[in-house]
Amino acid sequence: MRLASSRIFASVFSRSASNREYRVLSSHEHHEHQTVSAKSTALRRFSLLVCQGAVWRALGLVVLTISLFLSALSASAQLRYGTSSSNKAPPSGVLLREALEAFNSVAAKDAGGERQLRIFMPADSPHINLCKSIMSAVALGYPLPTLLNWDGEFNRPEWHFAGSHIAKLESLLAVIEETLGGAQVDGGADDDDLAVLVDAYDIWFQLPPSVLIQRYHQLNNEANERLRKQWQAAQKDSPSAFPVSPPKQSIIVTTAKDCQPDSESGSDPHYDHWPQSPMPRDLYGEGTDQVLPLLFDPARKYKKIRPRCINSGMIMGTMRSLRQVLRRCKRKIETVARSGRQLWSDQALLGEVIGDQEMWREWMRELGGSWDGSGAKYDLSTLSPEVRDIAAKALVGEQFEFGIGLDYNFTTIPATCSAEEDGYFVKLDDKKAVKEQSLKAGVPNGARISGTPKELELENPVESLLSKVSWGEVPLYTDFFFGVAPVGIHHNAYINGLKSWRLNNWWSMMWFYPRLRELVSAHLQPPQNDDDARPLLNITSQKDGDENLVYWPPRAQRQDKQVTVFELAKEEHPARLVPIDWDGVCQKGSKPWHETLFGDGKGPLETRRS
């Protein structure tokens, strides 16, 4: 799509030799230009043929002269029409409908059909905290995760942190490329399958995969509606619909209250161009969005900031859209590496891609405001330097729209950094406890929670092992300002050593802990036959004749449920997923991992295999 746009721009601009201004070619001029080029090519071929005979040599010289003249004329026309090898866009002009339509993204897949959910975790070595992250997912019925960058396979020894942060994105791209490229590393994948990348050592799941998937779609729908309204507002005086459709969101990244890191990381996310949070302006009461004057408390000073920046603890999207974004990240990494510099933050790198996208959207809205029904005027000189750079590159075909958005609602796996006292465990049906904890957290005007989330009240839940759980009567970690029990907890609250303390002491507070061994063992059992296989979620179609939207684990896990490690192709084997046992994932140190994990004195985990 983006490559086509450069050809379009090459055909819609003409440069006047007298005033060196740009104007739009008429359809007649465009056709004439194509005809001249075609004639030039035909005459060159003809001259070569006639020159092969001595009798026609003189005539051939005449024809060749004419051909060379026309070729020079064509080259001049190419320079005049903006198709020179420099591939630079005019500094100002008018974009017609055809040129604007080239900016539109590839249409998403139909709403219905079968898709798969995959979980990826960047992890380079065993640890009890990695074990807890994985087991929390298994207990709730998530697909078994694939570990990326195990043994530092993607590391750059000469880079900060050995390049492991950047390897997080590079390794995810590698496994997506292999899975979509026909390698069949896990039974095959589709472009619209969902992939979830979560930090491996400090994230715990607490709600089932059906809730995560439902919230993913809900967040996308809300974002799409916001984008539609922004597009409409920018084009309020336009006589007809702007040819560039509002973007469609397909990737969700978790948010942060503080916009870090910035350019010191080697990347510049351009946070000034990011949208404000759509959450209520009084979310934290008086002083919302004001940085508190706490010079020696770098976490709490952002306590009242509505999250609007990126935290890369969770990245979730379709395989197709993630591949596009990660390819963009890889190009940035390669450019930096060639210059001898370094990038040390995957969060800032991904933030830079989002920043580019937001500046592109900003420019699109400006074009929409000048749309008169036939064309949209632009002038690069009126833009800020950073937006001008994005617009100039977009004009020659570079892609900046990737459908990335943020979880402003804190419904997926929000960061607890700068929100250390905002949440705690509570039974959602216990109104008294909810109110007490809300007041303790400092929520203005009382509790914002109204019982069990609707995503947990399915009439026919597909998680058979969890169907009897009374979700309002089990303790769930809840953010009292947002009034939501998120899908998981990201333990990056670092003040006063909270991160390590909570990772050690909160595990027994998770609702599933008393039943952990039972839930894990049961979810590791493959179905006896295909009829017993259950999807992760079945969303009934709202339109007659449309298929239901059904999510499954990866095909390879329908029978063989094991944690796997992704390995790149080597001389002795192609790219592959290698199973790893629980000792390989969990055991570090002398204390048996199962004693810490289960705390029930029943020994190692035993799983039955058919």
C-alpha positions as CSV (number, residue, x, y, z in Angstrom):
1,M,0.0,0.0,0.0
2,R,2.7,2.5,0.9
3,L,4.9,1.6,-2.1
4,A,1.9,2.4,-4.3
5,S,1.6,5.9,-2.8
6,S,5.1,6.9,-4.1
7,R,4.0,6.1,-7.6
8,I,0.8,8.1,-7.1
9,F,2.7,11.2,-6.0
10,A,5.0,10.8,-8.9
11,S,2.0,11.2,-11.2
12,V,0.0,14.0,-9.6
13,F,2.6,16.8,-9.3
14,S,4.0,19.0,-12.0
15,R,6.8,21.6,-11.5
16,S,6.7,24.9,-13.5
17,A,10.0,26.0,-14.9
18,S,9.1,29.7,-14.7
19,N,8.0,30.0,-11.1
20,R,9.2,26.6,-9.6
21,E,5.8,26.1,-8.0
22,Y,4.0,22.8,-7.9
23,R,0.5,22.2,-9.4
24,V,-1.7,19.2,-9.8
25,L,-1.6,17.5,-13.2
26,S,-4.9,17.3,-15.1
27,S,-6.0,13.9,-16.1
28,H,-5.2,14.8,-19.7
29,E,-1.6,15.9,-18.8
30,H,-1.2,12.7,-16.8
31,H,-2.2,10.6,-19.7
32,E,0.0,12.6,-22.1
33,H,3.0,12.1,-19.9
34,Q,2.4,8.3,-19.9
35,T,2.0,8.3,-23.7
36,V,5.3,10.2,-24.2
37,S,7.1,7.6,-22.0
38,A,5.5,4.7,-23.9
39,K,6.4,6.2,-27.3
40,S,10.0,6.7,-26.2
41,T,10.3,3.1,-25.2
42,A,8.8,1.8,-28.4
43,L,11.0,4.0,-30.6
44,R,14.2,2.8,-28.7
45,R,13.3,-0.8,-29.4
46,F,12.5,0.0,-33.1
47,S,15.8,1.8,-33.6
48,L,17.7,-1.2,-32.3
49,L,16.0,-3.5,-34.8
50,V,16.6,-1.3,-37.9
51,C,20.2,-0.7,-37.0
52,Q,20.9,-4.5,-37.3
53,G,20.7,-4.2,-41.2
54,A,23.3,-2.3,-43.2
55,V,20.7,-1.2,-45.7
56,W,18.7,0.6,-43.0
57,R,21.8,1.9,-41.2
58,A,21.2,5.5,-42.2
59,L,17.6,5.4,-41.4
60,G,18.5,3.7,-38.1
61,L,20.7,6.6,-37.1
62,V,17.8,9.0,-37.8
63,V,15.4,7.0,-35.7
64,L,18.0,6.5,-33.0
65,T,18.4,10.3,-32.8
66,I,14.7,10.8,-32.5
67,S,14.6,8.1,-29.8
68,L,17.3,9.7,-27.8
69,F,15.6,13.0,-28.1
70,L,12.4,11.6,-26.8
71,S,14.2,9.8,-24.0
72,A,15.7,13.0,-22.9
73,L,12.3,14.6,-23.1
74,S,10.9,11.8,-21.0
75,A,13.7,12.2,-18.4
76,S,13.0,15.9,-18.3
77,A,9.3,15.2,-17.8
78,Q,10.2,12.8,-15.0
79,L,12.2,15.5,-13.3
80,R,9.4,18.0,-13.9
81,Y,6.8,15.6,-12.5
82,G,8.7,14.7,-9.4
83,T,9.8,11.2,-10.3
84,S,13.6,11.7,-10.1
85,S,15.7,9.3,-8.3
86,S,15.9,11.6,-5.3
87,N,12.3,10.6,-4.5
88,K,11.6,13.8,-2.7
89,A,8.2,15.2,-2.2
90,P,7.3,18.8,-3.2
91,P,7.2,21.2,-0.2
92,S,3.7,22.3,-1.0
93,G,0.8,21.3,-3.2
94,V,-2.6,19.7,-3.5
95,L,-3.3,16.0,-2.9
96,L,-6.1,14.6,-5.0
97,R,-8.4,11.8,-3.9
98,E,-6.4,9.0,-5.5
99,A,-3.2,10.2,-3.7
100,L,-5.0,10.5,-0.3
101,E,-6.6,7.1,-0.7
102,A,-3.1,5.6,-0.8
103,F,-2.7,6.5,2.9
104,N,-5.5,4.1,3.9
105,S,-4.4,1.0,5.8
106,V,-5.2,-2.6,4.7
107,A,-8.7,-3.5,5.6
108,A,-9.1,-5.8,8.7
109,K,-10.4,-9.3,8.5
110,D,-14.2,-9.9,8.7
111,A,-15.5,-9.9,12.3
112,G,-16.2,-13.7,12.5
113,G,-14.2,-16.9,12.2
114,E,-11.7,-18.9,14.1
115,R,-8.5,-17.4,15.5
116,Q,-5.7,-18.4,17.9
117,L,-4.2,-16.7,21.0
118,R,-0.5,-17.0,21.7
119,I,1.4,-15.9,24.7
120,F,5.1,-14.8,24.5
121,M,7.5,-14.0,27.4
122,P,11.0,-12.6,27.0
123,A,13.1,-14.7,29.5
124,D,16.7,-15.7,29.4
125,S,17.1,-17.9,32.5
126,P,15.0,-19.9,35.1
127,H,13.7,-18.2,38.2
128,I,10.9,-18.6,40.7
129,N,9.4,-15.3,39.6
130,L,9.3,-16.6,36.0
131,C,7.6,-19.7,37.4
132,K,5.0,-17.6,39.1
133,S,4.2,-15.6,36.0
134,I,3.8,-18.8,33.9
135,M,1.8,-20.7,36.5
136,S,-0.6,-17.8,37.0
137,A,-1.4,-18.0,33.3
138,V,-1.7,-21.8,33.3
139,A,-4.0,-21.8,36.3
140,L,-6.4,-19.5,34.4
141,G,-6.4,-21.5,31.2
142,Y,-4.1,-19.4,29.0
143,P,-2.1,-21.1,26.3
144,L,1.3,-22.2,27.5
145,P,3.8,-19.4,26.8
146,T,6.7,-19.4,24.4
147,L,9.9,-18.0,25.9
148,L,11.9,-15.6,23.8
149,N,15.6,-14.7,23.9
150,W,16.4,-17.7,26.2
151,D,20.1,-17.8,27.0
152,G,20.4,-14.3,25.5
153,E,20.1,-15.5,21.9
154,F,19.3,-12.0,20.6
155,N,21.5,-10.0,22.9
156,R,24.1,-7.5,21.8
157,P,27.0,-7.8,24.2
158,E,28.4,-4.3,23.4
159,W,25.0,-2.5,24.1
160,H,23.6,-1.2,27.4
161,F,22.0,-4.1,29.4
162,A,23.6,-6.3,26.8
163,G,20.8,-5.2,24.5
164,S,18.3,-7.5,26.2
165,H,15.6,-4.8,26.2
166,I,15.8,-4.3,22.5
167,A,16.0,-8.1,22.0
168,K,12.5,-8.3,23.5
169,L,11.1,-6.7,20.3
170,E,13.6,-8.3,17.9
171,S,12.9,-11.8,19.2
172,L,9.1,-11.3,19.0
173,L,9.5,-10.2,15.4
174,A,11.6,-13.3,14.6
175,V,9.0,-15.7,16.0
176,I,6.1,-14.0,14.3
177,E,8.0,-14.0,11.0
178,E,8.7,-17.7,11.3
179,T,5.1,-18.5,12.4
180,L,3.5,-16.5,9.6
181,G,6.1,-17.5,7.0
182,G,4.9,-21.1,6.6
183,A,7.4,-22.6,9.0
184,Q,4.6,-24.3,10.9
185,V,6.6,-24.0,14.1
186,D,3.5,-24.3,16.2
187,G,0.9,-25.7,13.9
188,G,0.5,-22.7,11.7
189,A,-0.8,-19.2,12.2
190,D,-3.1,-16.7,10.6
191,D,-2.6,-12.9,10.2
192,D,-5.5,-12.1,12.5
193,D,-4.5,-14.5,15.3
194,L,-3.8,-12.6,18.6
195,A,-0.3,-12.4,20.1
196,V,0.4,-11.2,23.7
197,L,3.9,-10.2,24.8
198,V,4.2,-9.9,28.6
199,D,7.1,-9.3,30.9
200,A,8.2,-12.6,32.3
201,Y,9.4,-12.0,35.8
202,D,7.0,-9.5,37.3
203,I,3.5,-10.1,35.8
204,W,0.7,-12.2,37.3
205,F,-2.5,-13.0,35.6
206,Q,-5.7,-13.0,37.8
207,L,-8.6,-13.2,35.2
208,P,-9.2,-15.7,32.4
209,P,-8.1,-15.3,28.7
210,S,-11.8,-14.7,27.8
211,V,-11.7,-11.5,29.8
212,L,-8.5,-10.3,28.2
213,I,-9.8,-10.9,24.7
214,Q,-13.1,-9.2,25.4
215,R,-11.4,-6.2,26.8
216,Y,-9.0,-6.1,23.9
217,H,-12.0,-5.8,21.5
218,Q,-13.7,-3.3,23.8
219,L,-10.7,-1.1,24.0
220,N,-10.3,-1.1,20.2
221,N,-13.9,-0.3,19.7
222,E,-13.7,2.7,22.1
223,A,-10.5,3.9,20.4
224,N,-12.0,3.6,16.9
225,E,-15.0,5.7,18.0
226,R,-12.6,8.4,19.4
227,L,-10.7,8.4,16.2
228,R,-13.8,8.7,14.1
229,K,-15.0,11.7,16.1
230,Q,-11.5,13.4,15.8
231,W,-11.6,12.9,12.0
232,Q,-15.1,14.3,11.8
233,A,-14.2,17.3,14.0
234,A,-11.3,18.1,11.7
235,Q,-13.5,18.0,8.6
236,K,-16.5,19.9,9.9
237,D,-16.7,22.2,6.9
238,S,-15.8,19.6,4.2
239,P,-18.5,19.1,1.5
240,S,-17.8,15.4,1.2
241,A,-16.1,12.6,3.1
242,F,-12.3,12.8,3.5
243,P,-10.7,10.0,1.4
244,V,-8.4,9.0,4.3
245,S,-10.5,6.8,6.6
246,P,-10.1,7.1,10.4
247,P,-7.5,4.6,11.6
248,K,-8.6,1.2,13.0
249,Q,-6.8,0.1,16.2
250,S,-5.5,-3.4,16.4
251,I,-2.6,-3.2,18.9
252,I,-2.9,-2.3,22.6
253,V,0.0,-1.3,24.8
254,T,-0.2,-0.8,28.6
255,T,0.2,2.8,29.9
256,A,2.3,4.7,32.4
257,K,1.8,7.9,34.4
258,D,5.4,9.1,33.8
259,C,6.7,9.6,30.2
260,Q,10.0,7.7,30.5
261,P,12.5,7.2,29.1
262,D,12.9,10.0,26.7
263,S,15.7,10.8,24.2
264,E,18.4,9.9,26.7
265,S,17.6,6.2,25.8
266,G,18.6,6.8,22.1
267,S,14.9,7.1,21.0
268,D,12.6,10.1,21.0
269,P,8.9,9.3,21.5
270,H,7.9,12.9,21.0
271,Y,5.4,12.7,23.8
272,D,4.3,16.3,23.2
273,H,2.3,15.0,20.2
274,W,0.6,12.2,22.1
275,P,-3.1,12.6,22.9
276,Q,-4.3,13.3,26.4
277,S,-6.0,10.5,28.3
278,P,-9.7,10.1,27.6
279,M,-10.4,9.3,31.2
280,P,-12.3,11.9,33.4
281,R,-10.4,15.1,34.0
282,D,-11.0,14.7,37.8
283,L,-9.9,11.0,37.9
284,Y,-7.6,11.7,40.9
285,G,-9.7,14.6,42.3
286,E,-8.2,18.0,42.9
287,G,-4.8,18.4,41.3
288,T,-5.4,15.7,38.6
289,D,-2.6,15.8,36.0
290,Q,-0.4,17.9,38.2
291,V,3.1,16.6,39.0
292,L,3.5,16.7,42.8
293,P,6.5,18.7,44.2
294,L,8.2,15.6,45.6
295,L,11.8,16.0,44.4
296,F,13.1,12.9,46.2
297,D,10.2,10.6,45.4
298,P,10.3,9.9,41.6
299,A,7.4,7.5,41.7
300,R,4.8,9.3,43.9
301,K,5.2,12.7,42.3
302,Y,3.3,11.2,39.3
303,K,0.5,9.8,41.5
304,K,-2.2,12.1,40.2
305,I,-1.2,12.0,36.5
306,R,-3.7,10.3,34.2
307,P,-1.8,7.6,32.3
308,R,-1.1,8.6,28.7
309,C,2.4,7.3,28.0
310,I,3.7,3.9,27.2
311,N,4.7,1.0,29.5
312,S,5.8,-2.0,27.5
313,G,4.9,-4.6,30.1
314,M,2.1,-5.9,27.8
315,I,1.9,-5.6,24.1
316,M,-1.1,-7.2,22.4
317,G,-2.3,-7.3,18.8
318,T,-2.9,-9.3,15.7
319,M,0.0,-11.1,14.2
320,R,-0.2,-9.0,11.0
321,S,-0.2,-5.6,12.7
322,L,2.5,-6.6,15.2
323,R,4.8,-7.7,12.4
324,Q,4.4,-4.4,10.6
325,V,5.2,-2.4,13.8
326,L,8.2,-4.6,14.7
327,R,9.6,-4.4,11.2
328,R,9.5,-0.6,11.7
329,C,11.3,-1.0,15.0
330,K,13.9,-3.2,13.4
331,R,14.7,-0.7,10.7
332,K,15.2,1.9,13.4
333,I,17.5,-0.4,15.3
334,E,19.6,-1.1,12.2
335,T,19.9,2.6,11.4
336,V,21.1,3.3,14.9
337,A,23.5,0.4,14.9
338,R,25.1,1.6,11.6
339,S,25.7,5.0,13.1
340,G,27.6,3.4,16.0
341,R,25.0,4.5,18.6
342,Q,22.9,2.4,20.9
343,L,19.3,2.0,22.0
344,W,18.7,0.7,25.5
345,S,14.9,0.8,26.0
346,D,12.4,-1.3,24.1
347,Q,9.8,0.9,25.7
348,A,11.2,4.1,24.3
349,L,11.8,2.5,20.9
350,L,8.2,1.4,20.6
351,G,7.2,4.8,22.0
352,E,9.0,6.4,19.1
353,V,7.0,4.4,16.6
354,I,3.8,5.5,18.4
355,G,5.0,9.1,18.4
356,D,5.6,8.9,14.6
357,Q,2.1,7.5,14.2
358,E,0.6,10.3,16.3
359,M,2.4,13.0,14.3
360,W,1.1,11.3,11.1
361,R,-2.4,11.4,12.4
362,E,-2.0,15.0,13.4
363,W,-1.0,15.8,9.8
364,M,-3.9,13.8,8.4
365,R,-6.4,15.7,10.5
366,E,-4.9,19.0,9.2
367,L,-5.2,17.7,5.6
368,G,-8.8,16.7,6.4
369,G,-9.5,20.3,7.4
370,S,-8.4,21.6,4.0
371,W,-10.3,18.9,2.0
372,D,-12.7,20.7,-0.4
373,G,-14.3,17.7,-2.0
374,S,-11.6,17.2,-4.7
375,G,-8.3,17.9,-3.1
376,A,-6.5,18.8,0.1
377,K,-3.8,21.5,0.3
378,Y,-0.7,21.1,2.3
379,D,2.4,23.2,3.0
380,L,5.3,21.5,4.8
381,S,6.8,24.9,5.8
382,T,3.9,25.5,8.2
383,L,4.6,22.3,10.2
384,S,6.8,21.9,13.2
385,P,10.2,20.3,12.2
386,E,9.3,16.9,13.6
387,V,5.9,16.7,11.9
388,R,7.3,18.1,8.7
389,D,9.8,15.2,8.6
390,I,7.0,12.7,9.0
391,A,4.8,14.4,6.4
392,A,7.7,14.6,3.9
393,K,8.4,10.9,4.3
394,A,4.8,9.9,4.1
395,L,4.5,11.8,0.8
396,V,7.0,9.4,-0.8
397,G,5.4,6.3,0.5
398,E,6.7,5.6,4.1
399,Q,4.2,4.0,6.4
400,F,3.5,5.6,9.8
401,E,0.0,4.3,10.7
402,F,0.1,1.0,12.5
403,G,-3.2,0.9,14.5
404,I,-1.4,1.2,17.9
405,G,-3.3,2.4,20.9
406,L,-3.1,2.5,24.7
407,D,-5.0,0.8,27.5
408,Y,-6.0,4.1,29.2
409,N,-8.7,2.3,31.3
410,F,-6.2,0.1,33.2
411,T,-8.3,-3.0,32.3
412,T,-5.5,-5.3,31.0
413,I,-2.2,-5.5,32.9
414,P,-1.5,-2.0,34.2
415,A,1.8,-0.9,35.7
416,T,1.8,-0.3,39.5
417,C,4.7,2.1,39.3
418,S,3.4,5.5,40.5
419,A,0.2,3.8,41.5
420,E,1.6,2.0,44.5
421,E,-1.3,2.8,46.8
422,D,-4.0,2.9,44.2
423,G,-5.0,-0.7,44.4
424,Y,-5.3,-3.7,46.7
425,F,-7.1,-7.1,47.0
426,V,-10.8,-6.9,47.7
427,K,-14.0,-9.0,47.1
428,L,-16.0,-7.0,44.6
429,D,-19.4,-8.0,46.1
430,D,-18.3,-6.8,49.5
431,K,-19.5,-3.3,49.3
432,K,-18.2,-2.3,52.8
433,A,-14.7,-3.6,52.0
434,V,-14.7,-1.9,48.6
435,K,-15.7,1.4,50.2
436,E,-13.1,1.1,53.0
437,Q,-10.3,0.3,50.5
438,S,-11.4,3.1,48.2
439,L,-11.2,5.7,51.0
440,K,-7.9,4.3,52.1
441,A,-6.5,4.8,48.5
442,G,-7.8,8.4,48.5
443,V,-10.6,8.0,45.9
444,P,-12.7,11.2,45.9
445,N,-16.5,10.8,46.5
446,G,-16.4,7.2,47.5
447,A,-16.2,3.8,45.7
448,R,-16.3,3.6,41.9
449,I,-16.8,-0.2,41.7
450,S,-20.2,-1.7,41.0
451,G,-19.9,-5.4,41.5
452,T,-18.5,-8.1,39.2
453,P,-17.2,-7.1,35.8
454,K,-19.7,-8.0,33.0
455,E,-16.9,-9.9,31.2
456,L,-17.1,-12.5,34.0
457,E,-20.8,-12.9,33.8
458,L,-21.1,-14.9,30.6
459,E,-24.1,-17.0,30.3
460,N,-22.1,-20.0,29.0
461,P,-18.5,-19.5,30.1
462,V,-16.2,-21.8,28.1
463,E,-13.6,-22.2,31.0
464,S,-15.2,-25.3,32.5
465,L,-12.8,-25.4,35.4
466,L,-13.6,-21.8,36.3
467,S,-17.3,-21.8,35.6
468,K,-18.1,-22.3,39.2
469,V,-15.9,-19.5,40.5
470,S,-18.0,-16.7,42.2
471,W,-15.9,-13.9,40.9
472,G,-17.5,-11.3,43.2
473,E,-16.6,-13.4,46.2
474,V,-12.9,-14.0,45.6
475,P,-10.1,-11.4,46.4
476,L,-9.1,-9.6,43.2
477,Y,-6.4,-7.0,42.9
478,T,-8.4,-3.8,42.1
479,D,-7.4,-0.3,41.1
480,F,-9.9,1.9,43.1
481,F,-9.5,5.0,41.0
482,F,-10.3,3.3,37.8
483,G,-12.8,1.1,39.5
484,V,-11.6,-2.0,37.8
485,A,-10.1,-5.4,38.5
486,P,-7.5,-5.7,35.8
487,V,-6.7,-9.0,34.0
488,G,-3.3,-9.0,35.6
489,I,-0.8,-7.2,37.9
490,H,2.5,-5.7,36.7
491,H,4.7,-5.6,39.8
492,N,7.0,-2.7,38.9
493,A,6.2,-0.6,42.0
494,Y,9.8,0.0,43.0
495,I,9.7,2.6,45.8
496,N,11.0,1.3,49.2
497,G,11.7,-2.1,47.7
498,L,8.0,-2.8,47.0
499,K,8.6,-4.8,43.8
500,S,10.6,-7.6,45.4
501,W,8.6,-7.6,48.6
502,R,5.3,-8.0,46.7
503,L,6.6,-10.6,44.4
504,N,7.6,-12.6,47.5
505,N,4.6,-11.8,49.8
506,W,1.6,-11.3,47.6
507,W,1.6,-14.6,45.8
508,S,-0.4,-16.3,48.6
509,M,-3.0,-13.5,48.3
510,M,-3.9,-14.4,44.7
511,W,-7.4,-15.8,44.6
512,F,-6.3,-19.1,42.9
513,Y,-3.5,-19.8,45.4
514,P,-5.4,-22.3,47.6
515,R,-6.4,-24.2,44.4
516,L,-3.2,-23.6,42.4
517,R,-2.0,-27.2,42.1
518,E,-5.5,-28.4,41.1
519,L,-6.0,-25.7,38.5
520,V,-2.5,-26.1,37.0
521,S,-2.7,-29.9,36.8
522,A,-6.2,-29.8,35.2
523,H,-5.3,-27.2,32.6
524,L,-2.2,-29.2,31.5
525,Q,-4.3,-32.2,30.6
526,P,-5.0,-32.4,26.8
527,P,-8.6,-33.2,25.7
528,Q,-9.3,-36.9,25.3
529,N,-10.7,-36.2,21.8
530,D,-11.5,-33.3,19.5
531,D,-15.1,-33.2,20.8
532,D,-13.8,-32.4,24.2
533,A,-11.7,-29.4,23.0
534,R,-13.0,-26.1,24.3
535,P,-12.3,-22.7,22.8
536,L,-10.9,-19.9,25.0
537,L,-13.8,-17.6,24.0
538,N,-16.8,-17.8,21.7
539,I,-18.3,-14.4,20.8
540,T,-21.7,-14.7,19.3
541,S,-22.2,-12.7,16.1
542,Q,-24.6,-9.7,16.4
543,K,-25.5,-9.9,12.7
544,D,-27.5,-12.5,11.0
545,G,-25.5,-14.7,8.7
546,D,-22.1,-13.8,10.2
547,E,-19.9,-16.3,11.8
548,N,-19.2,-16.3,15.5
549,L,-15.7,-15.1,16.6
550,V,-14.0,-18.1,18.2
551,Y,-10.6,-18.0,19.9
552,W,-8.5,-21.2,20.4
553,P,-5.0,-22.0,21.8
554,P,-2.4,-22.7,19.1
555,R,-3.0,-25.9,17.3
556,A,0.2,-27.5,18.5
557,Q,-1.1,-27.1,22.1
558,R,-4.4,-28.9,21.6
559,Q,-2.6,-32.1,22.5
560,D,0.9,-31.3,23.8
561,K,0.7,-28.7,26.5
562,Q,4.3,-27.6,27.3
563,V,6.2,-24.4,27.7
564,T,8.5,-23.9,24.7
565,V,11.6,-21.9,23.9
566,F,11.9,-20.3,20.5
567,E,15.2,-21.0,18.7
568,L,16.3,-19.3,15.5
569,A,17.3,-21.4,12.5
570,K,20.8,-22.8,12.6
571,E,22.8,-25.0,10.3
572,E,21.7,-28.2,12.0
573,H,18.0,-27.3,12.3
574,P,15.3,-24.9,11.1
575,A,13.6,-22.4,13.4
576,R,11.7,-24.3,16.0
577,L,9.9,-24.3,19.4
578,V,11.8,-26.6,21.9
579,P,9.9,-27.9,24.9
580,I,11.3,-27.1,28.3
581,D,10.4,-28.9,31.6
582,W,9.3,-27.2,34.8
583,D,12.7,-27.6,36.5
584,G,14.2,-25.9,33.5
585,V,11.9,-22.9,33.9
586,C,11.5,-22.7,37.7
587,Q,14.5,-24.1,39.5
588,K,17.2,-21.6,40.6
589,G,19.0,-22.1,43.9
590,S,18.8,-25.0,46.3
591,K,15.2,-24.6,47.6
592,P,12.8,-26.7,45.4
593,W,10.7,-24.4,43.4
594,H,7.4,-26.3,44.1
595,E,7.7,-25.6,47.8
596,T,7.7,-21.8,47.2
597,L,5.1,-22.0,44.4
598,F,2.4,-24.2,45.9
599,G,3.2,-24.1,49.6
600,D,1.1,-27.2,50.2
601,G,3.9,-29.7,51.1
602,K,2.7,-32.1,48.3
603,G,6.0,-32.3,46.4
604,P,6.7,-31.8,42.7
605,L,4.0,-31.1,40.1
606,E,2.6,-34.3,38.7
607,T,0.9,-34.2,35.3
608,R,-0.9,-37.0,33.6
609,R,-0.3,-37.5,29.9
610,S,-2.4,-39.4,27.6
